[in-house]
Amino acid sequence: MSRSLTECKNCLQRFKSHYPYCPYCGQKSGHQLTLGVLFNNTLSNYFSVDARFFKSFIPLMIKPGYLAEQFVQGRRLLYLHPAQMYLFISIVFFFLFSFISRNQVEYIDSEIKKDIERSHRYKDSINKSVEANKNFTLMSDDSLTALTQAPKTDSIIQPKKKKSSGGFFDSFNEMEIDSMLRAGTSDEVIYRKMGMTADDGFITKRAYKQALKFFKSKSGGSILNAFTDSIPLAMFILLPIFALILKVFYYKKGRFAHHLVFSFYFFAFIFAMLTLIVIANLIWADFPGGIVTLMMLSIFIYLIIGVKRFYNQGWFLSFVKTTMITFVFLSFVLPLAIVIMGLMAFLFY
């Protein structure tokens, strides 16, 4: 008995209507777009939450180097793709970390406001004290003015005016800038007061503008936000650099793509551990620092075991190379990335 044919809406190929899936492209037959279908497709296509993730997560956590070994050997559909694994776990981490960073932003902003209020109260009290005792002193008005404007012993309350050095913020005085802002002085006049000149380059002028923006908003938390927002991009840059370091130490152990696979899974494990730490701190405010230290130390131990399994070398050689790789990455690559992120955060927050 012949069966009717239906046309796939994805590839436009015709096949027997009783097939649940298109034999040409794999799309489900009679696929109706509903809210549930849309949500499921979003998760599966962009976050790859399927059976492979749950099948891959436990080996990722307890069998260092195993997933990378399996993927390189050709078992690439049994477990989740390394880039997908890294992407999903990192997204979960940054989502949870945003709750902690938000609290830090609020704390920083509140402390800055308290310092500003203390500074203003201190200055007002000095002015009132001088005025109250003006008739009982022999000092001239110019001397009194000089006294009220003299540098305070507390550098936090009254920052010292920088001497001319030809660098950023030449002749810079925070109290003067704050007073000019309250008086409604134009930005151009304030820039000149801060030391910016027409001959300064783009980066220098940008730094002055961001400094003035900070004085206007009194929000140091926005800089922290910009810094944390740059971390995902930085990690995508650091990851291939880490793979390149592996390639240098294991130049005879496969192509660069092999080292990149190992790096994706290793960084996924790092974010998984960081996610557990964030969850623990969100649930338990006084989560013991000793446990956090052990969890961070486990990352180094994980790398040793993973390197030994993936590159098939002895324990001693794996330990030595892992130590050297970690030293190079933490001593040179990571600090440089942090400096760049800090500069980018300040210039573009």
C-alpha positions as CSV (number, residue, x, y, z in Angstrom):
1,M,0.0,0.0,0.0
2,S,1.4,3.3,-1.0
3,R,1.8,6.1,1.5
4,S,1.4,9.8,0.9
5,L,4.5,12.1,0.7
6,T,5.1,15.2,2.7
7,E,7.6,18.0,2.1
8,C,10.2,19.0,4.6
9,K,9.9,22.7,5.5
10,N,13.6,22.9,6.2
11,C,15.3,21.3,3.2
12,L,12.2,21.1,0.9
13,Q,12.8,17.4,0.2
14,R,9.8,15.1,-0.1
15,F,9.6,11.9,2.0
16,K,6.9,9.5,3.3
17,S,4.5,11.2,5.6
18,H,4.7,8.6,8.4
19,Y,8.4,9.3,9.0
20,P,8.7,11.3,12.3
21,Y,11.9,13.0,11.1
22,C,13.1,14.1,7.7
23,P,15.6,11.5,6.4
24,Y,17.6,14.2,4.6
25,C,18.1,16.9,7.2
26,G,16.8,15.4,10.5
27,Q,14.2,18.1,11.3
28,K,11.1,16.8,13.0
29,S,8.1,16.2,10.7
30,G,5.1,18.5,11.3
31,H,7.2,20.8,13.4
32,Q,4.8,23.4,14.8
33,L,6.3,26.6,16.3
34,T,5.0,26.9,19.8
35,L,6.4,28.7,22.9
36,G,7.7,25.4,24.2
37,V,9.4,24.5,20.9
38,L,11.0,27.9,20.7
39,F,12.3,27.7,24.2
40,N,13.6,24.2,23.7
41,N,15.4,25.1,20.5
42,T,17.0,28.1,22.1
43,L,18.4,26.0,24.9
44,S,19.5,23.2,22.7
45,N,21.0,25.3,19.8
46,Y,22.7,28.0,21.8
47,F,23.4,26.4,25.2
48,S,23.6,22.8,24.1
49,V,21.6,21.5,27.1
50,D,21.0,17.9,26.0
51,A,21.8,14.4,27.2
52,R,25.4,14.8,26.0
53,F,26.0,17.6,28.5
54,F,24.9,15.5,31.5
55,K,26.9,12.6,30.1
56,S,30.0,14.8,29.7
57,F,29.8,16.8,33.0
58,I,30.7,13.9,35.4
59,P,33.8,12.8,33.3
60,L,34.8,16.4,33.1
61,M,34.9,16.8,36.8
62,I,36.3,13.5,37.9
63,K,38.4,12.2,34.9
64,P,40.9,14.9,33.9
65,G,41.9,14.7,30.3
66,Y,39.4,12.0,29.4
67,L,37.0,14.0,27.3
68,A,39.8,15.6,25.4
69,E,41.3,12.2,24.8
70,Q,38.0,10.8,23.5
71,F,37.4,13.8,21.3
72,V,40.8,13.6,19.6
73,Q,40.4,9.9,19.1
74,G,37.2,10.5,17.0
75,R,34.4,10.0,19.5
76,R,32.9,13.5,18.8
77,L,29.2,12.8,19.0
78,L,29.2,10.8,22.2
79,Y,30.2,13.7,24.4
80,L,29.5,17.4,24.2
81,H,31.8,19.5,21.9
82,P,34.6,21.1,23.9
83,A,33.7,24.7,22.8
84,Q,30.0,24.1,23.7
85,M,31.0,22.7,27.1
86,Y,33.2,25.7,27.8
87,L,30.5,28.2,26.6
88,F,27.7,26.8,28.6
89,I,29.6,26.5,31.9
90,S,31.1,29.9,31.5
91,I,27.7,31.5,30.9
92,V,26.3,29.8,34.1
93,F,29.3,31.1,36.0
94,F,29.1,34.7,34.8
95,F,25.3,34.7,35.5
96,L,25.8,33.7,39.1
97,F,28.9,35.9,39.5
98,S,26.8,38.9,38.5
99,F,25.0,38.7,41.9
100,I,28.2,38.9,43.8
101,S,29.7,41.7,41.6
102,R,26.5,43.7,42.0
103,N,26.9,43.6,45.8
104,Q,30.5,44.7,45.3
105,V,29.5,47.6,43.1
106,E,27.0,48.8,45.7
107,Y,29.6,48.5,48.5
108,I,32.2,50.5,46.5
109,D,29.8,53.2,45.6
110,S,28.5,53.6,49.2
111,E,32.1,53.8,50.5
112,I,33.0,56.5,48.0
113,K,30.0,58.5,49.0
114,K,30.9,58.2,52.6
115,D,34.4,59.4,52.0
116,I,33.1,62.4,50.0
117,E,30.7,63.3,52.8
118,R,33.4,63.0,55.4
119,S,35.7,65.2,53.3
120,H,33.0,67.9,53.0
121,R,32.1,67.8,56.7
122,Y,35.8,68.1,57.6
123,K,36.3,71.1,55.3
124,D,33.2,72.8,56.6
125,S,34.2,72.3,60.2
126,I,37.6,73.9,59.5
127,N,36.0,76.9,57.8
128,K,33.5,77.4,60.7
129,S,36.3,77.0,63.3
130,V,38.4,79.6,61.6
131,E,35.5,82.1,61.2
132,A,34.5,81.6,64.9
133,N,38.1,82.4,66.1
134,K,38.8,85.1,63.5
135,N,38.3,88.0,65.9
136,F,40.6,86.4,68.5
137,T,43.6,86.1,66.3
138,L,46.1,88.5,64.8
139,M,46.2,86.7,61.4
140,S,45.3,88.5,58.3
141,D,42.5,87.4,55.9
142,D,45.1,86.0,53.5
143,S,46.6,83.9,56.3
144,L,43.3,82.5,57.3
145,T,42.5,81.6,53.7
146,A,45.9,79.9,53.4
147,L,45.1,78.0,56.6
148,T,41.7,76.7,55.4
149,Q,43.3,75.6,52.1
150,A,46.3,74.0,53.6
151,P,46.9,70.3,52.9
152,K,45.3,68.1,55.5
153,T,47.3,65.4,57.3
154,D,44.9,62.7,56.3
155,S,45.6,62.0,52.6
156,I,42.2,60.2,52.2
157,I,40.3,63.3,53.3
158,Q,42.5,65.8,51.5
159,P,44.6,64.3,48.7
160,K,47.8,66.1,48.0
161,K,48.1,68.1,44.9
162,K,50.4,66.5,42.4
163,K,53.5,68.3,41.3
164,S,54.0,68.9,37.7
165,S,55.5,65.8,36.2
166,G,54.4,66.1,32.5
167,G,52.2,63.0,32.9
168,F,48.5,62.4,33.4
169,F,46.7,64.9,35.6
170,D,49.4,67.5,35.8
171,S,48.4,70.1,38.5
172,F,45.5,67.9,39.5
173,N,43.5,68.7,42.7
174,E,40.4,66.7,43.5
175,M,38.9,69.3,45.8
176,E,39.2,72.0,43.2
177,I,37.7,69.8,40.5
178,D,34.8,68.9,42.8
179,S,34.2,72.6,43.6
180,M,34.3,73.5,39.9
181,L,31.7,70.8,39.2
182,R,29.4,72.1,41.9
183,A,29.8,75.6,40.4
184,G,28.7,74.4,36.9
185,T,32.1,75.0,35.2
186,S,32.3,73.8,31.7
187,D,34.1,70.5,30.9
188,E,36.7,72.3,28.7
189,V,37.7,74.6,31.6
190,I,38.0,71.6,34.0
191,Y,40.0,69.6,31.5
192,R,42.6,72.5,31.3
193,K,42.6,72.6,35.1
194,M,43.3,68.9,35.2
195,G,46.2,69.4,32.8
196,M,44.9,68.2,29.5
197,T,46.3,70.1,26.5
198,A,45.4,70.2,22.8
199,D,48.6,68.3,22.0
200,D,47.7,65.2,24.0
201,G,47.0,62.0,22.1
202,F,43.7,60.1,21.9
203,I,44.4,57.8,24.8
204,T,45.5,60.6,27.1
205,K,42.4,62.7,26.3
206,R,40.2,59.7,26.8
207,A,41.8,59.1,30.2
208,Y,41.0,62.7,31.3
209,K,37.4,62.4,30.0
210,Q,36.9,59.1,32.0
211,A,38.4,60.7,35.1
212,L,36.0,63.6,34.8
213,K,33.2,61.2,34.2
214,F,34.1,59.5,37.5
215,F,34.1,62.8,39.4
216,K,30.6,63.5,38.0
217,S,29.1,60.1,38.8
218,K,31.1,59.3,42.0
219,S,30.6,55.7,41.0
220,G,33.7,53.5,41.2
221,G,31.4,50.5,40.8
222,S,30.9,51.3,37.2
223,I,34.6,50.7,36.6
224,L,34.4,47.4,38.3
225,N,31.4,46.5,36.1
226,A,33.3,47.3,33.0
227,F,36.2,45.2,34.2
228,T,34.1,42.1,34.9
229,D,32.3,42.6,31.6
230,S,35.6,42.3,29.8
231,I,36.5,39.0,31.5
232,P,34.6,36.7,29.0
233,L,36.4,38.4,26.0
234,A,39.7,38.1,27.8
235,M,39.2,34.4,28.5
236,F,38.6,33.7,24.8
237,I,42.0,35.3,24.2
238,L,43.7,33.6,27.1
239,L,42.4,30.2,26.1
240,P,44.3,29.9,22.8
241,I,47.4,31.4,24.4
242,F,47.2,28.6,26.9
243,A,46.9,26.1,24.1
244,L,49.9,27.7,22.4
245,I,51.9,27.2,25.6
246,L,50.9,23.6,25.6
247,K,52.0,23.3,22.0
248,V,55.5,24.7,23.0
249,F,55.9,22.1,25.8
250,Y,54.4,19.3,23.8
251,Y,55.4,20.2,20.2
252,K,55.5,16.6,19.1
253,K,52.2,15.6,20.6
254,G,49.7,16.5,17.9
255,R,48.5,19.6,16.1
256,F,47.5,22.9,17.7
257,A,43.9,21.9,17.4
258,H,44.5,19.0,19.8
259,H,46.0,21.3,22.4
260,L,43.0,23.6,21.9
261,V,40.6,20.8,22.6
262,F,42.4,20.0,25.9
263,S,42.3,23.8,26.8
264,F,38.6,24.1,26.2
265,Y,37.8,21.2,28.5
266,F,40.3,22.4,31.1
267,F,39.0,25.9,31.1
268,A,35.5,24.5,31.4
269,F,36.6,22.6,34.5
270,I,38.0,25.9,35.9
271,F,34.7,27.7,35.4
272,A,32.9,24.7,36.9
273,M,35.0,25.0,40.1
274,L,34.5,28.7,40.2
275,T,30.8,28.2,39.8
276,L,30.7,25.9,42.8
277,I,32.7,28.5,44.8
278,V,30.2,31.2,43.8
279,I,27.2,29.1,44.7
280,A,28.8,28.2,48.1
281,N,29.3,31.9,48.8
282,L,25.8,32.8,47.8
283,I,24.3,30.2,50.0
284,W,26.8,30.5,52.9
285,A,28.1,34.1,53.5
286,D,31.0,32.9,55.7
287,F,32.1,30.0,53.5
288,P,35.5,28.9,54.8
289,G,38.4,30.3,53.0
290,G,40.4,27.1,53.6
291,I,37.9,25.2,51.5
292,V,38.2,27.7,48.7
293,T,42.0,27.4,48.8
294,L,41.7,23.6,48.5
295,M,39.3,24.0,45.6
296,M,41.7,26.3,43.8
297,L,44.6,23.9,44.5
298,S,42.5,21.1,43.0
299,I,42.7,22.9,39.6
300,F,46.5,22.5,39.6
301,I,46.2,18.8,40.6
302,Y,43.5,18.4,37.9
303,L,45.9,19.8,35.3
304,I,48.7,17.4,36.3
305,I,46.5,14.4,36.0
306,G,44.9,15.7,32.7
307,V,48.3,16.3,31.1
308,K,49.5,12.9,32.2
309,R,46.5,11.2,30.6
310,F,46.2,13.3,27.5
311,Y,49.9,13.4,26.6
312,N,50.7,10.0,27.9
313,Q,53.9,10.8,29.8
314,G,55.2,9.8,33.2
315,W,54.1,11.4,36.5
316,F,57.4,13.2,37.2
317,L,57.7,14.7,33.7
318,S,54.0,15.7,33.8
319,F,54.4,17.4,37.2
320,V,57.5,19.3,36.0
321,K,55.9,20.5,32.7
322,T,52.6,21.4,34.5
323,T,54.5,23.5,37.0
324,M,56.4,25.3,34.2
325,I,53.2,25.8,32.2
326,T,51.4,27.2,35.2
327,F,54.3,29.5,36.1
328,V,54.5,30.9,32.6
329,F,50.8,31.4,32.4
330,L,50.3,33.0,35.8
331,S,53.5,35.1,35.8
332,F,53.4,36.6,32.4
333,V,50.2,35.9,30.4
334,L,47.6,36.4,33.1
335,P,49.0,39.6,34.7
336,L,49.3,41.2,31.2
337,A,45.7,40.3,30.5
338,I,44.6,41.8,33.8
339,V,46.5,45.1,33.1
340,I,44.9,45.3,29.6
341,M,41.4,44.6,31.1
342,G,41.9,47.3,33.7
343,L,43.0,49.8,31.1
344,M,40.1,48.9,28.8
345,A,37.7,49.1,31.8
346,F,38.9,52.6,32.7
347,L,39.0,53.9,29.1
348,F,35.6,52.5,28.0
349,Y,33.4,52.2,31.1
